[in-house]
Amino acid sequence: MAGGAFSTSTGGLPNSRLSPLPPEPADFYDRGATIDIPLDTAGSGYQDLKRKERELQAKEAELKKREQEVRRKEEALARAGVTIEEKNWPPFLPIIHHDIANEIPIHLQRLQYVAFTTFLGMVLCLFWNIIAVTTAWIKGEGVKIWFLALIYFISGAPGAYFLWYRPLYRAFRTDSAIRFGWFFLFYLVTPYRLLHHRCSCSPNSIQRKFSRGYIGSN
């Protein structure tokens, strides 16, 4: 009992020691080393991934091919002097390309705006003509003049745009003498057409009644 509770006697058991650990490899702490993790290459999941990868690569190649084709067409059109016009007017229903501020030279923009106002005014007059002859038709006049007014509106608005307004727009944009000549030719014809419509297409009775305030007085 010598030493009491602090005795270090092993009670007759043989003195045992732990065996030393094996030495660590030299690259044990190399965090940049790659670790090969075996994949289940024969499984269905791996095959699906490879199939999707091939599909994505095929789509990417197709998109690149289309992009190159579009770029080649744009370059060919640019070399030929053809301008691709994006429809942007009117904003709520784009049907024509119209961008005076960015395409027309600054010193010509005022004239172009005057021409555009003239074009819109003519379209408004043709539309008002339909309203006027419709009122006359309701009040007992013939239907012939209504059809004539409708024909003039359907043909006059797009005709004015394609025959003189767009040539003037492109003439200002490209400084083309041919387009200027085209504009002057058809722009001078427009007043004659309007006078002919006024003098020969409308019945004399309707002309007299409108001149005396037919709509407002009846």
C-alpha positions as CSV (number, residue, x, y, z in Angstrom):
1,M,0.0,0.0,0.0
2,A,3.0,2.3,-0.2
3,G,2.1,5.3,-2.3
4,G,-1.7,4.9,-1.6
5,A,-3.9,6.1,-4.4
6,F,-1.0,7.6,-6.4
7,S,0.7,4.3,-6.8
8,T,2.1,3.7,-10.3
9,S,2.3,0.0,-9.9
10,T,0.9,-2.0,-12.9
11,G,-0.3,-4.8,-10.7
12,G,2.1,-7.3,-12.1
13,L,1.0,-6.7,-15.8
14,P,3.7,-6.5,-18.4
15,N,4.7,-2.9,-19.4
16,S,3.0,-2.2,-22.9
17,R,3.8,0.5,-25.4
18,L,1.9,1.8,-28.5
19,S,3.5,1.1,-31.9
20,P,4.7,4.2,-33.7
21,L,2.7,5.5,-36.7
22,P,4.0,5.0,-40.2
23,P,5.7,8.0,-41.8
24,E,3.4,10.3,-43.8
25,P,4.0,10.6,-47.5
26,A,5.8,13.6,-48.8
27,D,2.7,14.9,-50.8
28,F,0.3,14.3,-47.9
29,Y,-0.4,18.1,-47.4
30,D,-0.2,19.0,-51.2
31,R,-3.6,20.6,-51.7
32,G,-3.1,21.2,-55.4
33,A,-2.9,17.5,-56.1
34,T,-5.7,16.1,-58.1
35,I,-7.8,13.3,-56.8
36,D,-9.3,10.8,-59.2
37,I,-12.8,9.9,-58.2
38,P,-14.1,6.9,-60.2
39,L,-17.4,7.6,-62.0
40,D,-20.0,5.1,-62.9
41,T,-19.5,5.5,-66.7
42,A,-21.8,2.6,-67.4
43,G,-24.7,4.0,-65.4
44,S,-27.8,5.6,-67.1
45,G,-27.2,9.0,-65.4
46,Y,-23.8,9.4,-66.9
47,Q,-25.1,8.5,-70.3
48,D,-27.9,11.1,-70.1
49,L,-25.3,13.8,-69.2
50,K,-23.2,12.9,-72.2
51,R,-26.2,12.9,-74.5
52,K,-27.3,16.3,-73.2
53,E,-23.8,17.6,-73.7
54,R,-23.7,16.4,-77.3
55,E,-27.1,18.1,-77.9
56,L,-26.0,21.4,-76.5
57,Q,-22.8,21.3,-78.6
58,A,-24.9,20.6,-81.7
59,K,-27.2,23.5,-80.9
60,E,-24.3,25.8,-80.3
61,A,-22.7,24.9,-83.6
62,E,-26.0,25.5,-85.4
63,L,-26.4,29.0,-83.8
64,K,-22.9,29.9,-84.7
65,K,-23.5,28.8,-88.3
66,R,-26.7,30.9,-88.5
67,E,-25.0,33.9,-87.0
68,Q,-22.2,33.7,-89.5
69,E,-24.7,33.4,-92.3
70,V,-26.7,36.5,-91.1
71,R,-23.4,38.5,-90.8
72,R,-22.4,37.5,-94.3
73,K,-25.7,38.6,-95.7
74,E,-25.5,42.0,-93.8
75,E,-22.0,42.6,-95.1
76,A,-23.1,41.7,-98.7
77,L,-26.0,44.2,-98.4
78,A,-23.7,46.9,-97.0
79,R,-21.3,46.4,-99.9
80,A,-24.2,46.7,-102.3
81,G,-25.4,49.9,-100.7
82,V,-28.6,48.5,-99.4
83,T,-29.8,49.8,-96.0
84,I,-31.8,47.5,-93.7
85,E,-34.7,49.6,-92.4
86,E,-36.4,48.6,-89.2
87,K,-40.1,49.6,-88.9
88,N,-40.5,51.9,-86.0
89,W,-43.4,54.3,-86.8
90,P,-46.1,54.8,-85.6
91,P,-44.9,53.5,-82.2
92,F,-48.1,51.7,-81.4
93,L,-48.2,49.8,-84.7
94,P,-44.9,50.1,-86.7
95,I,-45.5,49.9,-90.4
96,I,-42.8,52.2,-91.8
97,H,-39.2,53.2,-91.0
98,H,-38.9,56.8,-90.0
99,D,-36.1,58.4,-88.0
100,I,-35.4,62.0,-89.1
101,A,-33.4,62.9,-86.0
102,N,-30.7,60.2,-86.6
103,E,-30.7,59.8,-90.4
104,I,-31.3,63.2,-91.9
105,P,-28.5,65.8,-91.8
106,I,-29.2,68.6,-89.3
107,H,-29.5,71.4,-91.9
108,L,-32.2,69.4,-93.8
109,Q,-34.2,68.2,-90.9
110,R,-36.5,71.2,-90.8
111,L,-37.5,70.7,-94.5
112,Q,-38.0,67.0,-93.8
113,Y,-40.3,67.8,-90.8
114,V,-42.3,70.2,-93.1
115,A,-42.7,67.5,-95.7
116,F,-43.7,65.0,-93.0
117,T,-46.3,67.4,-91.7
118,T,-47.6,67.9,-95.3
119,F,-48.0,64.2,-95.7
120,L,-49.9,63.8,-92.4
121,G,-52.1,66.8,-93.3
122,M,-53.0,65.2,-96.7
123,V,-53.8,61.9,-95.0
124,L,-56.0,63.8,-92.5
125,C,-57.8,65.7,-95.3
126,L,-58.5,62.5,-97.1
127,F,-59.9,60.9,-93.9
128,W,-62.0,64.0,-93.3
129,N,-63.3,63.8,-96.8
130,I,-64.7,60.3,-96.0
131,I,-66.4,61.7,-93.0
132,A,-67.9,64.6,-95.0
133,V,-69.3,62.5,-97.9
134,T,-70.6,59.9,-95.4
135,T,-72.6,62.6,-93.7
136,A,-73.9,63.7,-97.1
137,W,-74.8,60.1,-98.0
138,I,-76.8,59.8,-94.7
139,K,-78.6,63.0,-95.6
140,G,-79.8,61.7,-98.9
141,E,-77.0,62.1,-101.4
142,G,-75.8,59.3,-103.7
143,V,-73.4,56.5,-102.6
144,K,-71.1,57.0,-105.6
145,I,-69.2,59.9,-104.0
146,W,-68.7,57.8,-100.8
147,F,-67.0,55.1,-102.8
148,L,-64.8,57.6,-104.6
149,A,-63.7,59.2,-101.3
150,L,-62.9,55.7,-99.9
151,I,-60.9,54.9,-103.0
152,Y,-59.0,58.2,-102.8
153,F,-58.1,57.5,-99.2
154,I,-57.0,53.9,-99.7
155,S,-54.9,54.8,-102.7
156,G,-53.9,58.4,-101.8
157,A,-52.3,57.8,-98.4
158,P,-49.9,55.0,-99.3
159,G,-49.5,56.5,-102.8
160,A,-48.2,59.8,-101.4
161,Y,-45.8,58.0,-99.1
162,F,-44.3,55.7,-101.7
163,L,-44.3,58.2,-104.6
164,W,-43.0,61.4,-103.1
165,Y,-42.4,61.3,-99.3
166,R,-40.1,58.3,-99.1
167,P,-38.1,59.4,-102.2
168,L,-37.6,62.8,-100.5
169,Y,-36.6,61.1,-97.2
170,R,-34.1,58.9,-99.0
171,A,-32.8,61.8,-101.1
172,F,-32.0,63.8,-98.0
173,R,-30.4,60.8,-96.4
174,T,-28.2,59.8,-99.3
175,D,-28.0,63.0,-101.3
176,S,-29.3,61.3,-104.5
177,A,-30.2,63.4,-107.5
178,I,-32.3,60.7,-109.0
179,R,-34.5,60.5,-105.9
180,F,-34.8,64.3,-105.9
181,G,-36.1,64.2,-109.4
182,W,-38.6,61.4,-108.5
183,F,-39.8,63.5,-105.6
184,F,-40.4,66.7,-107.7
185,L,-42.1,64.7,-110.4
186,F,-44.8,63.1,-108.3
187,Y,-45.1,66.0,-105.8
188,L,-46.2,68.3,-108.6
189,V,-48.7,65.8,-109.7
190,T,-50.4,65.6,-106.3
191,P,-52.1,69.1,-106.4
192,Y,-53.5,68.3,-109.9
193,R,-54.9,65.0,-108.6
194,L,-56.6,66.8,-105.7
195,L,-58.0,69.5,-107.9
196,H,-59.3,66.9,-110.4
197,H,-60.9,65.1,-107.5
198,R,-62.6,68.3,-106.3
199,C,-63.8,69.5,-109.7
200,S,-64.8,66.3,-111.6
201,C,-65.5,63.6,-109.0
202,S,-67.8,65.4,-106.7
203,P,-71.4,66.2,-107.8
204,N,-72.1,69.9,-108.2
205,S,-74.9,69.7,-105.7
206,I,-72.7,68.5,-102.9
207,Q,-70.0,71.1,-103.8
208,R,-72.6,73.9,-103.5
209,K,-74.1,72.5,-100.3
210,F,-70.7,72.1,-98.6
211,S,-69.6,75.6,-99.7
212,R,-72.7,77.0,-98.0
213,G,-72.1,75.0,-94.8
214,Y,-74.2,71.9,-95.7
215,I,-73.1,69.9,-92.6
216,G,-73.4,72.6,-90.1
217,S,-76.7,74.1,-91.2
218,N,-78.7,70.8,-91.5
